[in-house]
Amino acid sequence: MLEVVFSKDKPSAGTVKVIPMFEDKMVKADFLTDEEAKLVKKAIVQAEFGGQRGKNLDIFGGRAKIILAGLGSDNDDLSLQGAGEKLFGQLSGDERAYIAAEDDNTAIQLAYGILLGSYSFDKYKTEKTAADFPKLEQIIVRVKDPAAATENFKACLALVTAVRYAKDLCNEPASYLTPEVFAADIKRLEYLGLDVEIFDEKALHLKGFGLIEAAAGGTAAKPRVVVVSWRGKRQQEGYDLGLVGKGVCFDAGGLSLKNTAGMQEMKMDMSGAAAVVAAMKAAALQRRRKNLIAVVGLIENMPGPAAMKIGDVCTSVCGKTVEIGNADAEGRLVVADCLAYLQKNYPVKRVVDLATLGSLRNVLGNVYAGLFANDDKLAGALLAAGDKSGEKLWKMPLDIRYEQMLSSPIADIRNVAVEGRASIVSAAFLNRFVEKGVKWAHIDISGVRLDKTGLASGFGVRLLDELIKEL
């Protein structure tokens, strides 16, 4: 990963010099030579550059390239991170860059944004030449207190590492990232101090994961459930937060088969599980003083000879029975079984699940994730975490009338609405598996799982990290 170094020193020869500028605000660039300072003043006048947000200006002619980076009028952290992400594109062809911001926080947030913007997934690109890859190796950031900035940046590094991990998982093809491979990759995180327990298909059967067994029945890939725990407060018995993630490594729709267009993003139907596991990784990297427990269900949903059929009745971990009305509504089955298992086996009173249930994409697009919660305080904490992390949420209703749409004549509940197509009922279905007294929130990330380039966005990692920090 790109190296970030904080320093008081002036730039060495040949290093690209970056001058962050807020809108219509002068900046002191005392590290420039007289010749460079004249070039900068001339370029500002000629280009009518005033530090507008999103506008960067390249200046050539001195001993090294100079970039004026427009930060706009807002100096909030998210704006600065966004400016850093944009800046990476202009620096990727250079080996080393020097950034001199007017204060240490601006410098830290810009560096954080540059690291976020440096992500790429070219593992399967065989025709790229050396010239096609970014050359940037080091960012030197001038700050007043390098030691303090380096310490403060550790949290940023942990988050960047976790976000990249989630993106890598989501971008892998389903032929590689099977449930077994995903589970094994999570197991590898024990080196950070996380406890990881994997349930194979035999354990799932013995423990009563009937919904997951049914959802995974049509594929040759064996299902897995993984329990990940972090105990940052070992003297405390209970857990501060429980997390659940949907990990459908490929969703063909089962016997309710999707068309080709509907399968295009289905290798990323495990984005909820990826975000949850990555958030646990971030907590471990930062040595969070919290007790956290996460359960992720990993399956494939395929139309094989043993696939669940319309009209089947399946039994969950908690004993509730579910009539299958649509085999392509498998994600809620996976999350429900994991929710039930978590509450049944671990002392936790706050639970958040992340899933791509596809229920709100047509409503909220790729701007907000949908938030459903049975507790106003937990909902408020998540909304605040969304605003601060930039992973925004929009609160949606939980109403008994949605649950009534799921009534079944032969089972406790149906997995889809009997009449009509009220997409919001996916949350109502999950709500039936939440025990009395447990504060619960469901976050539908189906519309926000992709970034502008078509790669995974890693949505949810920073959101959950912010929530965990403020608990």
N, C-alpha and C positions, 0 to 999 in steps of 0.2 A: 504494500500500500504506500501511497505517496507520503513522504516524510515532511513533517511540520516542525520547524525549529524556531524558538523564540529567542530573540537576541537584542542587545543594545547597540551592537556594532553597525557601522555603515556597510552598504553593499560592496561586494568584491567586484572586480572588473568583469564585464561581460554578462552580469546578472540583469535580467529584465527588472525594471523598476516600476512598481505599481503605486499610484497615488489615489487612494479612495477620497472622493469629494462628495460632500453633501450639497444639496441644491443651493445655488447662489451663496455659497459660503466659502470664504478663502481658506486655504490650507497651507500650513508651513511645511515646505519640503526642503529642509536644510541639508539633506543628503545629496541634493543635486549640485552639479558644477554650475558655474556662471553660464556657460554655454548652454547647458541643458535647461536651466531656468528660463533663459531667453526663448528657447524653442517652445517650451511649455506655454509661456505667456502668448506667444505668437499663434500657436495652435488653438488656444482657447478663444482668442478673438476671431480667427478665421473660421472656425467651426461653430462659433456661437455656442460653445459648450458651457453649460452651467451646472453640471453635476446631476442632470436629470436621471431619474431612476431607470435602470435598464439600458442606459446609453453609455458606451465605453468608447474612448478615443485613443487610437494608436498613434504614437509620435516616433518618427525615425529621424536620424540625422546626428544624434549625439554618439557617445561611446557605447551606448546600449539602448535597446528599445525601451520606451516609456509608455505606460498605459495609464490614462486617467479613467478611473472607474466611477461611474455615476451611482450614487447611493440614494438619490431623491431627497425628500424632506423628512422622511420618517427614519428614526434611528432605532426602531424596535428590533429585537433579535431576529424575528422571522424575515423581515425585509433585508437585513444584513446577510443572513444565510442565503437568501435568494440571489442577492448580488454576487455572493461568492460562487454559487453554482454556475451563474452565467459567466463569471470571470474565468472559470476553468477552461472553457472553450477557447478563449483567446490566449491562454498560457500553455495549452497542451503541446504546442510545437516547440516550446523552449525547455531547456533542461533545468533551469533554476530561476526562481523569481523572488523578489524582495518587496515586501509590502510594508508601508509606513502609514498606519492609521493614527488618528488624532487621540485615541484613547485605547486602553487595553481591551475593553469589552468589544469594541468595534473590530479590533484585530482578531480576537478569538472567534467571534461569530463569522467573520469573513473566511477565516481558515477552515472553520467547521463546514461552511457552505461549499468551499472548494473541494474538500474531501467527499462530501455528498455528491457533488457534481462529477467527480472523477470516476464514478462507477461505470463499468462496462461488462458485458457478458459476450465474450468472443471465443469461448472454449471450442466451439465447433466450426470456427472459421478457418478453412485450410488454405485459402488463396490470398490471405493478407500478407503483405511484405512488412519489413521492419519499419518502413516509412509510414505505414498505415497506423501504427500504434502510437499513443501519446509518448512524448519524450520527457515530459515533466517528471522530475525525480524529487525535487526539494522545494519547499516554500519556506523562506526565511521571513519571519514576522517581527518587525521592530516594536518592542514594548518597553515600558518604564521598569517593569519588574519581571524579568524573564523567569525567575524561579516560581513566582506566584502564578504567572500565566501558564507555565508548564503544568503546574499542579491542577489549576482550574480546567485545563484542556483535557484532562484524563477522562472526565465524564463524556466529553464530546467524542473522544476516541472510542470509548466503549460503545456508544450509541452508533457511531459510524460502522464499527465492526459488526454489531448486531443487525443493523439495517441491511448491510451487504450480505450477511448470512441468510436473512429472510429472502432477499432478492435472488440470490443464487439458487436456493431451494426451489423457488417458484419458476425460475427460468429454465430449469432442467427439463428435458423431455420425459414424458411419463414412462417411456421404455426403459429409462435409467432409474428414475426416482419412483420405484415401486414402494408399497407400504413397508416391506422388509428392509429395503435400503434406507428409507427415511428413518425408520426406527433405529437402525444401526448407527446412522449419523448422529441422532440425538444422544445415543448411548456414549458416543465419543466425548460429549460435553462434560462428562464426569471429571475430567482433568481440572475443571474450574471449581470443583467443590459441589456441584449439583449431584443430587441422588436421582438416578434414572432406573426405572423398573419397566420392563417390557412384557406384555402379555401376548403370547402367541395364540394361534387358533384354538389349541387345546385348552389353554387357560381361559380364553374368552368363553368357551362353551361351559366350562365348569363354574365360572363366575356369573353366568346368566346373561351375557351380552347378546340377547336375542335379536335386538334391532340391528346391531352391527353385523351379526351373522347373516341376517336376511339381506341386508343391503349389499353385502359382499359376496352373496351366493353365486353370482353369475360369472365370476372371474377366476382365472387360474392363480392370480396373485393372492397370497394369504393375508388376511387382515391382521392388524396390530393395534393395540392400545398401549400408549406410553404414558407413564406417570412420572413427572419431573418435580422435584421439590428442592427448595432453597430455604435453609434455616439460618437466617442472619441473627435471630434472637433465640438461641438454643434453650435459654432458661424459660421461655414461653412455650406452653404446650400447643396451643391452637395456632391457626394461620390467619394472617392479616388479610389475605386475599386468595381466592381460588380462581383459576383461569381454565377455560375450556376452548379447544380449537377444533374446527372441522378440517379434516385432512383427507379429502377425497382426491387421491392422486391422479385419477382420470375419471371423468363422468360422461359416459356415453348415453346415459339415460336408462340403462337397464332395458327391460322389455318395453318401456315407454320411450323408445329410441329417439334420440335427437337427430336432426338433420345435420349435414356437414357444417353449415354455418354455425349451428348451435354448439358444435364441439370445438370450435376454433380456440377458445380460451380455457378449455376444460382440463388442461394439464395444470392450471392454476386454481383448480377448485379446492386446493389444499392451502390457500393463502392464509386462512384463519389459523390453522395449525402452525404454519411457518412464523407468523407474527407472534403467536403465544410463546413458542419455543425460543425465538430470538429475544423476546422481552425477558425471558428467564435467563438467557445468556447475558444480557445487558446487566441484569440485577447481580449476577455472580461476578461479572467483571468489575462492577463498582462496589462490590461487597456491601450491598444494601442491608441495613439493619432492620430487615423485615422477614417474616416467615411467609413463604409463598408456595402454593401447590398448584400444579397444572396437569390436566389430563387431555390428551389429544387422541382422537380416533382416526386411524389411517386405513383406508380401503380403496378399492376401485369399484365402480358401478358399471358392470358390463352385461350384455344380454346372452349369457351362457345358458346351458341346459338346466342348471340348478338355480337360475335367477329367480328372485321373488316375483310372484305373480299378482296381478290385480285381484283383490278379494282375499288374499292371504291374511292371516292374523298372526302377529308376532308379539312376543312377550319381552318387555324391557327388564333391565337390571332391578328396577324397583317393583316389578310385578305388574305394572300397567300393560294392558293389551292394546295393540294398534292394528287397525284394519288398513291394508294398503289400497289406496285409491289411485295412486300414480307412482310408478317405479322410479320416476325422475325426481321425486321429492324425497330422495334418500338422505340428503345432508342433514335434515332435521332429525332423522332417525339416529344418525351417528352422534350428533350433539346431545340429543336427549339421553341416550345411554350413558354418555360420558358425564353429563350433569348429574344423573341419578347416582352413578358410581361415586363421584366426588363427594356428594352430600352424605351418602350412606357410610362412607369409610373414613372421612376426615373431618375434624372439628373446624369448620369454616362457616362464617355467617355472611360473607360477602363474596359473590361469584359474578364474574364477567365472562361471557363467551363471545368469540369472534367467528363469523362464518360467512361464506359466500352463498347465500340462499337465493340470490337472484330476485328478491322480492321488491327491491326499491330502486333498481337501476333506472327504470323508466320515469321515476318520480324525481329522484335527486341527482341523476346523472353521475358525473365523475367529480363533483365538487364536495358533496357531503356524504358521510356514511350515516345510515339510519340507526338511531338509538331507541331502544325500548327498555323500560326499567319499571320495576315494581316499587321503587323507593326514590323519593324526590332528592334526598341528600346524596345518594350514590349517583343519580342522574346529573345533579349539579356538579359533582366532582369530576365526572367524565366530560361534561360540556366545557368546564374550565380547563381541563387537561387538553381537550381538543383545540381550544383557542390558543393555548400557550405553545403547543407542539406544532400547530399548523395542520393537524389532522382533524379537521372539523367534523362535528356531529350535528345531526338535526333530530330533535326529539319527536318520536311518533307515539301514537296512542296505543295503550293496552285496554281492551274493552271486552267485557264478557260476551258481547254479541258476536265478536270474531270467533271466540271459542265455541259458541253454539253452532257455528257453521261446520264444525268438525265432529258433530255428533255421529255416532255409528250405531246401527241397529244390532250389531253382533259383537262389538268390542267396546272398550272404554273410550276410545277416540279414533278418529280417522286421520291419516297423514295429509289429506288435502280437503278443501271445502267440498261439501256434498253438492251444493248448487252454486253457480257463479264461479268467478275466478278472483276472489279477493286475495291478492298476493300477500297482504299483511298478516294472513293467518299463520304464516310460518312462525312468527314470534308468539302468537297465541298458543300454538301447539307446544312450543318449548316451555311456556309458562305453566303448563299442566304438569311438568316434571320438576318444578321448583317447590321445595318443601316449605311449610309454614314457618315464618320467622327468618328465612334466608333472604337477604337483600341481593337482588339479581338484576343484571343488565345484559341485554343481547345487542350486539353491534353487527349490523349487516354491511359488509365491506364489498359487496359484489360490484358496485359501480366504481369503486376507487382502487381496484387491485392493479390497474395498469397505469404507467406513466405516459407522457406524451409521445414517447418513442415506440410504444408497444411492448416494452419490457415491464417486469413487475415493479410496482411502486414501493413495496415494503410497508404499505400502510398498516398502522396499528402498533408498530414497535415503539415509536416515539410517544404515541398516545398512552400506551400502557406504562411506559417508563415514567412519564410525568405523573400519572395516577399513583403509581407505586411510591414515588418520591414524596407525594403530598399526603399519603395515608396517615 
